[in-house]
Amino acid sequence: MPRNQMPVAIVTGASRGIGACISISLSRAGYQIALLARGGSRETAGCITDLGGETLDLRGDVRSVIDCESAVSDTLNTWGRMDLLINNAGVMLGDRDVVDTTPACWTEVLETNLNGAFFMVAAVLPAMITQGGGLIVNITSGAAVRSGFLNLPYGVSKAGLDRMTLGLGSELESHGIACLSLSPPVSATDTVRAMYPDRDVDAWAQPPELTAKALLALIREGPARYTGRVVSVREYLQERGELG
């Protein structure tokens, strides 16, 4: 496929965990990948390059409108198109009771998980609208709909993200742009291992590759039918007979 016809994706929080797995899987599927993380995504970029893929390793903080706009601008200047946004960057902070949740904690989580996702959406929309289509995927969590998991600001941020998905799905459908929330199971990432140092995370958490697998299946199937919805990774793969 000619370089200017290959689909382009930008993945936030791409340096590790689910973001890294998604980025590498998308590259294998033929996407040119822009990686965005505060400290860069050197290891992820190296994996993609080793596989023969094309990538941009961008440094930026999704809490900054300027950083988000610069990342999208760099991506468009390099490849000339914008087909897929994965809003994966997020802050978890571990289990924390509301009495131990400070205003600073609340602000950090909401600004990263919710504001940052919207800033990225705002940055990619002009290009997607001009192209006549695109896909926005917000990585959400079961914490959006249940209490007692991690902390209050995290759950609120993910609930807000799902509401944003609902609104975007409705408003952007006429432009050929789909938006869905993808809800992974608890995944065996370095972040989760650091949160539970005394537990064998790999014994009960799912591999992050599972989320990447579901995403690629959704893209192949056609994401328009899921626009505005929250898609559970486990339930989706189970329905397809791809998860035991």
Secondary structure, 3 states (H helix, E strand, C coil): CCHHHCCEEEEECCCCHHHHHHHHHHHHCCCEEEEEECCCCHHHHHHHHHCCCCEEEEECCCCCHHHHHHHHHHHHHHHCCCCEEEECCCCCCCCECHHHCCHHHHHHHHHHHHHHHHHHHHHHHHHHHHHCCEEEEEECCHHHCCCCCCEHHHHHHHHHHHHHHHHHHHHHHHHCEEEEEEECCCECCHHHHHHCCCCCHHHHCECCHHHHHHHHHHHHHCHHHHCCCEEEHHHHHHHCCCCC
